[in-house]
Amino acid sequence: MMAIIGAGTFGGYKIDQWLGNDFKGFTLGLMIFSVVLAIVYGTRSLLKKDGRPKSEDRRSEREKEGL
């Protein structure tokens, strides 16, 4: 998660530096976007049961039942 936030912030900083902006709008915008992206990434990884998609769970349950 820290890598996502760091990459977004650094990218925004470099864009602002390249454009010569006085107001660091790209830094702020990409930083907020990367925080939201990191939260979504972290939440999805926490909610995964064991890393397998649900279709594989159903298939393995059917194989256990002999179908």
mmCIF file of the N, C-alpha and C atoms, coordinates in Angstrom:
data_MODEL
# 
_entry.id   MODEL 
# 
loop_
_atom_site.group_PDB 
_atom_site.id 
_atom_site.type_symbol 
_atom_site.label_atom_id 
_atom_site.label_alt_id 
_atom_site.label_comp_id 
_atom_site.label_asym_id 
_atom_site.label_entity_id 
_atom_site.label_seq_id 
_atom_site.pdbx_PDB_ins_code 
_atom_site.Cartn_x 
_atom_site.Cartn_y 
_atom_site.Cartn_z 
_atom_site.occupancy 
_atom_site.B_iso_or_equiv 
_atom_site.pdbx_formal_charge 
_atom_site.auth_seq_id 
_atom_site.auth_comp_id 
_atom_site.auth_asym_id 
_atom_site.auth_atom_id 
_atom_site.pdbx_PDB_model_num 
ATOM 1   N N  . MET A 1 1  ? 0.821   -1.189  0.000   1.00 0.00 ? 1  MET A N  1 
ATOM 2   C CA . MET A 1 1  ? 0.000   0.000   0.000   1.00 0.00 ? 1  MET A CA 1 
ATOM 3   C C  . MET A 1 1  ? 0.870   1.259   0.000   1.00 0.00 ? 1  MET A C  1 
ATOM 4   N N  . MET A 1 2  ? 1.939   1.203   0.749   1.00 0.00 ? 2  MET A N  1 
ATOM 5   C CA . MET A 1 2  ? 2.828   2.374   0.787   1.00 0.00 ? 2  MET A CA 1 
ATOM 6   C C  . MET A 1 2  ? 3.490   2.606   -0.570  1.00 0.00 ? 2  MET A C  1 
ATOM 7   N N  . ALA A 1 3  ? 3.760   1.537   -1.293  1.00 0.00 ? 3  ALA A N  1 
ATOM 8   C CA . ALA A 1 3  ? 4.374   1.682   -2.620  1.00 0.00 ? 3  ALA A CA 1 
ATOM 9   C C  . ALA A 1 3  ? 3.407   2.376   -3.587  1.00 0.00 ? 3  ALA A C  1 
ATOM 10  N N  . ILE A 1 4  ? 2.133   2.043   -3.508  1.00 0.00 ? 4  ILE A N  1 
ATOM 11  C CA . ILE A 1 4  ? 1.132   2.671   -4.379  1.00 0.00 ? 4  ILE A CA 1 
ATOM 12  C C  . ILE A 1 4  ? 1.039   4.164   -4.074  1.00 0.00 ? 4  ILE A C  1 
ATOM 13  N N  . ILE A 1 5  ? 0.955   4.502   -2.791  1.00 0.00 ? 5  ILE A N  1 
ATOM 14  C CA . ILE A 1 5  ? 0.851   5.905   -2.389  1.00 0.00 ? 5  ILE A CA 1 
ATOM 15  C C  . ILE A 1 5  ? 2.126   6.664   -2.757  1.00 0.00 ? 5  ILE A C  1 
ATOM 16  N N  . GLY A 1 6  ? 3.268   6.055   -2.508  1.00 0.00 ? 6  GLY A N  1 
ATOM 17  C CA . GLY A 1 6  ? 4.540   6.700   -2.835  1.00 0.00 ? 6  GLY A CA 1 
ATOM 18  C C  . GLY A 1 6  ? 4.710   6.929   -4.326  1.00 0.00 ? 6  GLY A C  1 
ATOM 19  N N  . ALA A 1 7  ? 4.326   5.944   -5.132  1.00 0.00 ? 7  ALA A N  1 
ATOM 20  C CA . ALA A 1 7  ? 4.463   6.078   -6.582  1.00 0.00 ? 7  ALA A CA 1 
ATOM 21  C C  . ALA A 1 7  ? 3.533   7.167   -7.122  1.00 0.00 ? 7  ALA A C  1 
ATOM 22  N N  . GLY A 1 8  ? 2.298   7.218   -6.612  1.00 0.00 ? 8  GLY A N  1 
ATOM 23  C CA . GLY A 1 8  ? 1.363   8.250   -7.058  1.00 0.00 ? 8  GLY A CA 1 
ATOM 24  C C  . GLY A 1 8  ? 1.821   9.648   -6.681  1.00 0.00 ? 8  GLY A C  1 
ATOM 25  N N  . THR A 1 9  ? 2.292   9.795   -5.461  1.00 0.00 ? 9  THR A N  1 
ATOM 26  C CA . THR A 1 9  ? 2.766   11.098  -5.006  1.00 0.00 ? 9  THR A CA 1 
ATOM 27  C C  . THR A 1 9  ? 4.010   11.538  -5.766  1.00 0.00 ? 9  THR A C  1 
ATOM 28  N N  . PHE A 1 10 ? 4.940   10.626  -5.955  1.00 0.00 ? 10 PHE A N  1 
ATOM 29  C CA . PHE A 1 10 ? 6.158   10.948  -6.695  1.00 0.00 ? 10 PHE A CA 1 
ATOM 30  C C  . PHE A 1 10 ? 5.844   11.309  -8.143  1.00 0.00 ? 10 PHE A C  1 
ATOM 31  N N  . GLY A 1 11 ? 4.925   10.561  -8.759  1.00 0.00 ? 11 GLY A N  1 
ATOM 32  C CA . GLY A 1 11 ? 4.528   10.871  -10.128 1.00 0.00 ? 11 GLY A CA 1 
ATOM 33  C C  . GLY A 1 11 ? 3.901   12.244  -10.247 1.00 0.00 ? 11 GLY A C  1 
ATOM 34  N N  . GLY A 1 12 ? 3.022   12.585  -9.312  1.00 0.00 ? 12 GLY A N  1 
ATOM 35  C CA . GLY A 1 12 ? 2.412   13.909  -9.315  1.00 0.00 ? 12 GLY A CA 1 
ATOM 36  C C  . GLY A 1 12 ? 3.418   15.012  -9.093  1.00 0.00 ? 12 GLY A C  1 
ATOM 37  N N  . TYR A 1 13 ? 4.367   14.771  -8.203  1.00 0.00 ? 13 TYR A N  1 
ATOM 38  C CA . TYR A 1 13 ? 5.419   15.747  -7.940  1.00 0.00 ? 13 TYR A CA 1 
ATOM 39  C C  . TYR A 1 13 ? 6.262   15.998  -9.191  1.00 0.00 ? 13 TYR A C  1 
ATOM 40  N N  . LYS A 1 14 ? 6.620   14.916  -9.878  1.00 0.00 ? 14 LYS A N  1 
ATOM 41  C CA . LYS A 1 14 ? 7.442   15.052  -11.079 1.00 0.00 ? 14 LYS A CA 1 
ATOM 42  C C  . LYS A 1 14 ? 6.683   15.767  -12.200 1.00 0.00 ? 14 LYS A C  1 
ATOM 43  N N  . ILE A 1 15 ? 5.373   15.510  -12.326 1.00 0.00 ? 15 ILE A N  1 
ATOM 44  C CA . ILE A 1 15 ? 4.567   16.207  -13.338 1.00 0.00 ? 15 ILE A CA 1 
ATOM 45  C C  . ILE A 1 15 ? 4.503   17.703  -13.021 1.00 0.00 ? 15 ILE A C  1 
ATOM 46  N N  . ASP A 1 16 ? 4.257   18.042  -11.756 1.00 0.00 ? 16 ASP A N  1 
ATOM 47  C CA . ASP A 1 16 ? 4.225   19.451  -11.361 1.00 0.00 ? 16 ASP A CA 1 
ATOM 48  C C  . ASP A 1 16 ? 5.575   20.122  -11.580 1.00 0.00 ? 16 ASP A C  1 
ATOM 49  N N  . GLN A 1 17 ? 6.636   19.414  -11.284 1.00 0.00 ? 17 GLN A N  1 
ATOM 50  C CA . GLN A 1 17 ? 7.980   19.959  -11.473 1.00 0.00 ? 17 GLN A CA 1 
ATOM 51  C C  . GLN A 1 17 ? 8.253   20.175  -12.960 1.00 0.00 ? 17 GLN A C  1 
ATOM 52  N N  . TRP A 1 18 ? 7.863   19.233  -13.798 1.00 0.00 ? 18 TRP A N  1 
ATOM 53  C CA . TRP A 1 18 ? 8.072   19.315  -15.235 1.00 0.00 ? 18 TRP A CA 1 
ATOM 54  C C  . TRP A 1 18 ? 7.283   20.473  -15.854 1.00 0.00 ? 18 TRP A C  1 
ATOM 55  N N  . LEU A 1 19 ? 6.040   20.685  -15.365 1.00 0.00 ? 19 LEU A N  1 
ATOM 56  C CA . LEU A 1 19 ? 5.206   21.764  -15.890 1.00 0.00 ? 19 LEU A CA 1 
ATOM 57  C C  . LEU A 1 19 ? 5.522   23.115  -15.256 1.00 0.00 ? 19 LEU A C  1 
ATOM 58  N N  . GLY A 1 20 ? 6.232   23.117  -14.149 1.00 0.00 ? 20 GLY A N  1 
ATOM 59  C CA . GLY A 1 20 ? 6.583   24.357  -13.465 1.00 0.00 ? 20 GLY A CA 1 
ATOM 60  C C  . GLY A 1 20 ? 5.401   25.003  -12.755 1.00 0.00 ? 20 GLY A C  1 
ATOM 61  N N  . ASN A 1 21 ? 4.505   24.187  -12.234 1.00 0.00 ? 21 ASN A N  1 
ATOM 62  C CA . ASN A 1 21 ? 3.310   24.702  -11.554 1.00 0.00 ? 21 ASN A CA 1 
ATOM 63  C C  . ASN A 1 21 ? 3.663   25.279  -10.181 1.00 0.00 ? 21 ASN A C  1 
ATOM 64  N N  . ASP A 1 22 ? 3.077   26.448  -9.875  1.00 0.00 ? 22 ASP A N  1 
ATOM 65  C CA . ASP A 1 22 ? 3.215   26.996  -8.525  1.00 0.00 ? 22 ASP A CA 1 
ATOM 66  C C  . ASP A 1 22 ? 2.315   26.238  -7.554  1.00 0.00 ? 22 ASP A C  1 
ATOM 67  N N  . PHE A 1 23 ? 1.084   25.971  -7.972  1.00 0.00 ? 23 PHE A N  1 
ATOM 68  C CA . PHE A 1 23 ? 0.162   25.172  -7.164  1.00 0.00 ? 23 PHE A CA 1 
ATOM 69  C C  . PHE A 1 23 ? 0.370   23.698  -7.522  1.00 0.00 ? 23 PHE A C  1 
ATOM 70  N N  . LYS A 1 24 ? 0.632   22.892  -6.548  1.00 0.00 ? 24 LYS A N  1 
ATOM 71  C CA . LYS A 1 24 ? 0.958   21.477  -6.765  1.00 0.00 ? 24 LYS A CA 1 
ATOM 72  C C  . LYS A 1 24 ? -0.313  20.635  -6.921  1.00 0.00 ? 24 LYS A C  1 
ATOM 73  N N  . GLY A 1 25 ? -1.062  20.913  -7.965  1.00 0.00 ? 25 GLY A N  1 
ATOM 74  C CA . GLY A 1 25 ? -2.342  20.240  -8.203  1.00 0.00 ? 25 GLY A CA 1 
ATOM 75  C C  . GLY A 1 25 ? -2.196  18.786  -8.589  1.00 0.00 ? 25 GLY A C  1 
ATOM 76  N N  . PHE A 1 26 ? -1.223  18.470  -9.434  1.00 0.00 ? 26 PHE A N  1 
ATOM 77  C CA . PHE A 1 26 ? -1.024  17.073  -9.824  1.00 0.00 ? 26 PHE A CA 1 
ATOM 78  C C  . PHE A 1 26 ? -0.540  16.245  -8.646  1.00 0.00 ? 26 PHE A C  1 
ATOM 79  N N  . THR A 1 27 ? 0.302   16.823  -7.819  1.00 0.00 ? 27 THR A N  1 
ATOM 80  C CA . THR A 1 27 ? 0.767   16.104  -6.628  1.00 0.00 ? 27 THR A CA 1 
ATOM 81  C C  . THR A 1 27 ? -0.408  15.795  -5.713  1.00 0.00 ? 27 THR A C  1 
ATOM 82  N N  . LEU A 1 28 ? -1.226  16.788  -5.465  1.00 0.00 ? 28 LEU A N  1 
ATOM 83  C CA . LEU A 1 28 ? -2.384  16.600  -4.594  1.00 0.00 ? 28 LEU A CA 1 
ATOM 84  C C  . LEU A 1 28 ? -3.376  15.613  -5.195  1.00 0.00 ? 28 LEU A C  1 
ATOM 85  N N  . GLY A 1 29 ? -3.684  15.768  -6.463  1.00 0.00 ? 29 GLY A N  1 
ATOM 86  C CA . GLY A 1 29 ? -4.654  14.898  -7.111  1.00 0.00 ? 29 GLY A CA 1 
ATOM 87  C C  . GLY A 1 29 ? -4.210  13.451  -7.184  1.00 0.00 ? 29 GLY A C  1 
ATOM 88  N N  . LEU A 1 30 ? -2.979  13.235  -7.602  1.00 0.00 ? 30 LEU A N  1 
ATOM 89  C CA . LEU A 1 30 ? -2.478  11.865  -7.687  1.00 0.00 ? 30 LEU A CA 1 
ATOM 90  C C  . LEU A 1 30 ? -2.259  11.248  -6.310  1.00 0.00 ? 30 LEU A C  1 
ATOM 91  N N  . MET A 1 31 ? -1.949  12.078  -5.320  1.00 0.00 ? 31 MET A N  1 
ATOM 92  C CA . MET A 1 31 ? -1.799  11.555  -3.970  1.00 0.00 ? 31 MET A CA 1 
ATOM 93  C C  . MET A 1 31 ? -3.144  11.053  -3.444  1.00 0.00 ? 31 MET A C  1 
ATOM 94  N N  . ILE A 1 32 ? -4.195  11.823  -3.621  1.00 0.00 ? 32 ILE A N  1 
ATOM 95  C CA . ILE A 1 32 ? -5.528  11.409  -3.175  1.00 0.00 ? 32 ILE A CA 1 
ATOM 96  C C  . ILE A 1 32 ? -5.986  10.173  -3.943  1.00 0.00 ? 32 ILE A C  1 
ATOM 97  N N  . PHE A 1 33 ? -5.771  10.167  -5.259  1.00 0.00 ? 33 PHE A N  1 
ATOM 98  C CA . PHE A 1 33 ? -6.148  9.011   -6.066  1.00 0.00 ? 33 PHE A CA 1 
ATOM 99  C C  . PHE A 1 33 ? -5.396  7.754   -5.625  1.00 0.00 ? 33 PHE A C  1 
ATOM 100 N N  . SER A 1 34 ? -4.112  7.892   -5.336  1.00 0.00 ? 34 SER A N  1 
ATOM 101 C CA . SER A 1 34 ? -3.331  6.720   -4.934  1.00 0.00 ? 34 SER A CA 1 
ATOM 102 C C  . SER A 1 34 ? -3.735  6.223   -3.551  1.00 0.00 ? 34 SER A C  1 
ATOM 103 N N  . VAL A 1 35 ? -4.151  7.116   -2.655  1.00 0.00 ? 35 VAL A N  1 
ATOM 104 C CA . VAL A 1 35 ? -4.626  6.679   -1.337  1.00 0.00 ? 35 VAL A CA 1 
ATOM 105 C C  . VAL A 1 35 ? -5.909  5.868   -1.499  1.00 0.00 ? 35 VAL A C  1 
ATOM 106 N N  . VAL A 1 36 ? -6.827  6.350   -2.333  1.00 0.00 ? 36 VAL A N  1 
ATOM 107 C CA . VAL A 1 36 ? -8.070  5.615   -2.576  1.00 0.00 ? 36 VAL A CA 1 
ATOM 108 C C  . VAL A 1 36 ? -7.760  4.263   -3.215  1.00 0.00 ? 36 VAL A C  1 
ATOM 109 N N  . LEU A 1 37 ? -6.857  4.255   -4.182  1.00 0.00 ? 37 LEU A N  1 
ATOM 110 C CA . LEU A 1 37 ? -6.467  3.014   -4.840  1.00 0.00 ? 37 LEU A CA 1 
ATOM 111 C C  . LEU A 1 37 ? -5.833  2.035   -3.850  1.00 0.00 ? 37 LEU A C  1 
ATOM 112 N N  . ALA A 1 38 ? -5.007  2.528   -2.945  1.00 0.00 ? 38 ALA A N  1 
ATOM 113 C CA . ALA A 1 38 ? -4.368  1.667   -1.943  1.00 0.00 ? 38 ALA A CA 1 
ATOM 114 C C  . ALA A 1 38 ? -5.393  1.098   -0.968  1.00 0.00 ? 38 ALA A C  1 
ATOM 115 N N  . ILE A 1 39 ? -6.395  1.889   -0.603  1.00 0.00 ? 39 ILE A N  1 
ATOM 116 C CA . ILE A 1 39 ? -7.448  1.400   0.290   1.00 0.00 ? 39 ILE A CA 1 
ATOM 117 C C  . ILE A 1 39 ? -8.249  0.300   -0.391  1.00 0.00 ? 39 ILE A C  1 
ATOM 118 N N  . VAL A 1 40 ? -8.593  0.497   -1.652  1.00 0.00 ? 40 VAL A N  1 
ATOM 119 C CA . VAL A 1 40 ? -9.327  -0.528  -2.401  1.00 0.00 ? 40 VAL A CA 1 
ATOM 120 C C  . VAL A 1 40 ? -8.494  -1.797  -2.515  1.00 0.00 ? 40 VAL A C  1 
ATOM 121 N N  . TYR A 1 41 ? -7.212  -1.640  -2.841  1.00 0.00 ? 41 TYR A N  1 
ATOM 122 C CA . TYR A 1 41 ? -6.320  -2.790  -2.960  1.00 0.00 ? 41 TYR A CA 1 
ATOM 123 C C  . TYR A 1 41 ? -6.214  -3.543  -1.629  1.00 0.00 ? 41 TYR A C  1 
ATOM 124 N N  . GLY A 1 42 ? -6.023  -2.811  -0.554  1.00 0.00 ? 42 GLY A N  1 
ATOM 125 C CA . GLY A 1 42 ? -5.895  -3.437  0.757   1.00 0.00 ? 42 GLY A CA 1 
ATOM 126 C C  . GLY A 1 42 ? -7.167  -4.130  1.199   1.00 0.00 ? 42 GLY A C  1 
ATOM 127 N N  . THR A 1 43 ? -8.304  -3.510  0.939   1.00 0.00 ? 43 THR A N  1 
ATOM 128 C CA . THR A 1 43 ? -9.583  -4.096  1.321   1.00 0.00 ? 43 THR A CA 1 
ATOM 129 C C  . THR A 1 43 ? -9.849  -5.371  0.538   1.00 0.00 ? 43 THR A C  1 
ATOM 130 N N  . ARG A 1 44 ? -9.584  -5.339  -0.754  1.00 0.00 ? 44 ARG A N  1 
ATOM 131 C CA . ARG A 1 44 ? -9.804  -6.535  -1.572  1.00 0.00 ? 44 ARG A CA 1 
ATOM 132 C C  . ARG A 1 44 ? -8.891  -7.675  -1.147  1.00 0.00 ? 44 ARG A C  1 
ATOM 133 N N  . SER A 1 45 ? -7.656  -7.368  -0.801  1.00 0.00 ? 45 SER A N  1 
ATOM 134 C CA . SER A 1 45 ? -6.740  -8.434  -0.398  1.00 0.00 ? 45 SER A CA 1 
ATOM 135 C C  . SER A 1 45 ? -7.117  -8.994  0.974   1.00 0.00 ? 45 SER A C  1 
ATOM 136 N N  . LEU A 1 46 ? -7.679  -8.170  1.848   1.00 0.00 ? 46 LEU A N  1 
ATOM 137 C CA . LEU A 1 46 ? -8.115  -8.667  3.153   1.00 0.00 ? 46 LEU A CA 1 
ATOM 138 C C  . LEU A 1 46 ? -9.367  -9.525  3.061   1.00 0.00 ? 46 LEU A C  1 
ATOM 139 N N  . LEU A 1 47 ? -10.228 -9.215  2.099   1.00 0.00 ? 47 LEU A N  1 
ATOM 140 C CA . LEU A 1 47 ? -11.480 -9.945  1.980   1.00 0.00 ? 47 LEU A CA 1 
ATOM 141 C C  . LEU A 1 47 ? -11.343 -11.269 1.240   1.00 0.00 ? 47 LEU A C  1 
ATOM 142 N N  . LYS A 1 48 ? -10.224 -11.492 0.578   1.00 0.00 ? 48 LYS A N  1 
ATOM 143 C CA . LYS A 1 48 ? -10.015 -12.767 -0.107  1.00 0.00 ? 48 LYS A CA 1 
ATOM 144 C C  . LYS A 1 48 ? -9.884  -13.870 0.931   1.00 0.00 ? 48 LYS A C  1 
ATOM 145 N N  . LYS A 1 49 ? -10.563 -14.963 0.665   1.00 0.00 ? 49 LYS A N  1 
ATOM 146 C CA . LYS A 1 49 ? -10.522 -16.061 1.617   1.00 0.00 ? 49 LYS A CA 1 
ATOM 147 C C  . LYS A 1 49 ? -9.191  -16.804 1.542   1.00 0.00 ? 49 LYS A C  1 
ATOM 148 N N  . ASP A 1 50 ? -8.887  -17.349 0.389   1.00 0.00 ? 50 ASP A N  1 
ATOM 149 C CA . ASP A 1 50 ? -7.624  -18.060 0.260   1.00 0.00 ? 50 ASP A CA 1 
ATOM 150 C C  . ASP A 1 50 ? -6.949  -17.778 -1.077  1.00 0.00 ? 50 ASP A C  1 
ATOM 151 N N  . GLY A 1 51 ? -7.362  -16.733 -1.750  1.00 0.00 ? 51 GLY A N  1 
ATOM 152 C CA . GLY A 1 51 ? -6.704  -16.342 -2.974  1.00 0.00 ? 51 GLY A CA 1 
ATOM 153 C C  . GLY A 1 51 ? -7.268  -16.948 -4.232  1.00 0.00 ? 51 GLY A C  1 
ATOM 154 N N  . ARG A 1 52 ? -8.179  -17.923 -4.089  1.00 0.00 ? 52 ARG A N  1 
ATOM 155 C CA . ARG A 1 52 ? -8.761  -18.538 -5.275  1.00 0.00 ? 52 ARG A CA 1 
ATOM 156 C C  . ARG A 1 52 ? -10.066 -17.842 -5.632  1.00 0.00 ? 52 ARG A C  1 
ATOM 157 N N  . PRO A 1 53 ? -10.358 -17.711 -6.917  1.00 0.00 ? 53 PRO A N  1 
ATOM 158 C CA . PRO A 1 53 ? -11.653 -17.154 -7.313  1.00 0.00 ? 53 PRO A CA 1 
ATOM 159 C C  . PRO A 1 53 ? -12.790 -18.065 -6.863  1.00 0.00 ? 53 PRO A C  1 
ATOM 160 N N  . LYS A 1 54 ? -13.975 -17.508 -6.716  1.00 0.00 ? 54 LYS A N  1 
ATOM 161 C CA . LYS A 1 54 ? -15.110 -18.274 -6.214  1.00 0.00 ? 54 LYS A CA 1 
ATOM 162 C C  . LYS A 1 54 ? -15.491 -19.421 -7.131  1.00 0.00 ? 54 LYS A C  1 
ATOM 163 N N  . SER A 1 55 ? -15.296 -19.289 -8.438  1.00 0.00 ? 55 SER A N  1 
ATOM 164 C CA . SER A 1 55 ? -15.639 -20.373 -9.354  1.00 0.00 ? 55 SER A CA 1 
ATOM 165 C C  . SER A 1 55 ? -14.802 -21.620 -9.061  1.00 0.00 ? 55 SER A C  1 
ATOM 166 N N  . GLU A 1 56 ? -13.541 -21.426 -8.681  1.00 0.00 ? 56 GLU A N  1 
ATOM 167 C CA . GLU A 1 56 ? -12.702 -22.568 -8.338  1.00 0.00 ? 56 GLU A CA 1 
ATOM 168 C C  . GLU A 1 56 ? -13.162 -23.203 -7.033  1.00 0.00 ? 56 GLU A C  1 
ATOM 169 N N  . ASP A 1 57 ? -13.671 -22.407 -6.092  1.00 0.00 ? 57 ASP A N  1 
ATOM 170 C CA . ASP A 1 57 ? -14.198 -22.961 -4.849  1.00 0.00 ? 57 ASP A CA 1 
ATOM 171 C C  . ASP A 1 57 ? -15.378 -23.862 -5.137  1.00 0.00 ? 57 ASP A C  1 
ATOM 172 N N  . ARG A 1 58 ? -16.274 -23.416 -5.999  1.00 0.00 ? 58 ARG A N  1 
ATOM 173 C CA . ARG A 1 58 ? -17.446 -24.219 -6.336  1.00 0.00 ? 58 ARG A CA 1 
ATOM 174 C C  . ARG A 1 58 ? -17.041 -25.498 -7.046  1.00 0.00 ? 58 ARG A C  1 
ATOM 175 N N  . ARG A 1 59 ? -16.056 -25.397 -7.949  1.00 0.00 ? 59 ARG A N  1 
ATOM 176 C CA . ARG A 1 59 ? -15.617 -26.569 -8.686  1.00 0.00 ? 59 ARG A CA 1 
ATOM 177 C C  . ARG A 1 59 ? -15.023 -27.588 -7.734  1.00 0.00 ? 59 ARG A C  1 
ATOM 178 N N  . SER A 1 60 ? -14.229 -27.148 -6.787  1.00 0.00 ? 60 SER A N  1 
ATOM 179 C CA . SER A 1 60 ? -13.607 -28.094 -5.867  1.00 0.00 ? 60 SER A CA 1 
ATOM 180 C C  . SER A 1 60 ? -14.650 -28.719 -4.941  1.00 0.00 ? 60 SER A C  1 
ATOM 181 N N  . GLU A 1 61 ? -15.706 -27.985 -4.596  1.00 0.00 ? 61 GLU A N  1 
ATOM 182 C CA . GLU A 1 61 ? -16.768 -28.548 -3.780  1.00 0.00 ? 61 GLU A CA 1 
ATOM 183 C C  . GLU A 1 61 ? -17.522 -29.623 -4.548  1.00 0.00 ? 61 GLU A C  1 
ATOM 184 N N  . ARG A 1 62 ? -17.743 -29.399 -5.849  1.00 0.00 ? 62 ARG A N  1 
ATOM 185 C CA . ARG A 1 62 ? -18.426 -30.400 -6.672  1.00 0.00 ? 62 ARG A CA 1 
ATOM 186 C C  . ARG A 1 62 ? -17.565 -31.655 -6.814  1.00 0.00 ? 62 ARG A C  1 
ATOM 187 N N  . GLU A 1 63 ? -16.262 -31.457 -6.973  1.00 0.00 ? 63 GLU A N  1 
ATOM 188 C CA . GLU A 1 63 ? -15.389 -32.624 -7.089  1.00 0.00 ? 63 GLU A CA 1 
ATOM 189 C C  . GLU A 1 63 ? -15.386 -33.439 -5.805  1.00 0.00 ? 63 GLU A C  1 
ATOM 190 N N  . LYS A 1 64 ? -15.482 -32.789 -4.662  1.00 0.00 ? 64 LYS A N  1 
ATOM 191 C CA . LYS A 1 64 ? -15.520 -33.494 -3.392  1.00 0.00 ? 64 LYS A CA 1 
ATOM 192 C C  . LYS A 1 64 ? -16.800 -34.321 -3.262  1.00 0.00 ? 64 LYS A C  1 
ATOM 193 N N  . GLU A 1 65 ? -17.895 -33.781 -3.828  1.00 0.00 ? 65 GLU A N  1 
ATOM 194 C CA . GLU A 1 65 ? -19.170 -34.485 -3.750  1.00 0.00 ? 65 GLU A CA 1 
ATOM 195 C C  . GLU A 1 65 ? -19.274 -35.583 -4.803  1.00 0.00 ? 65 GLU A C  1 
ATOM 196 N N  . GLY A 1 66 ? -18.367 -35.591 -5.768  1.00 0.00 ? 66 GLY A N  1 
ATOM 197 C CA . GLY A 1 66 ? -18.361 -36.632 -6.785  1.00 0.00 ? 66 GLY A CA 1 
ATOM 198 C C  . GLY A 1 66 ? -19.199 -36.295 -7.991  1.00 0.00 ? 66 GLY A C  1 
ATOM 199 N N  . LEU A 1 67 ? -19.500 -35.028 -8.211  1.00 0.00 ? 67 LEU A N  1 
ATOM 200 C CA . LEU A 1 67 ? -20.303 -34.635 -9.378  1.00 0.00 ? 67 LEU A CA 1 
ATOM 201 C C  . LEU A 1 67 ? -19.460 -34.341 -10.569 1.00 0.00 ? 67 LEU A C  1 
# 
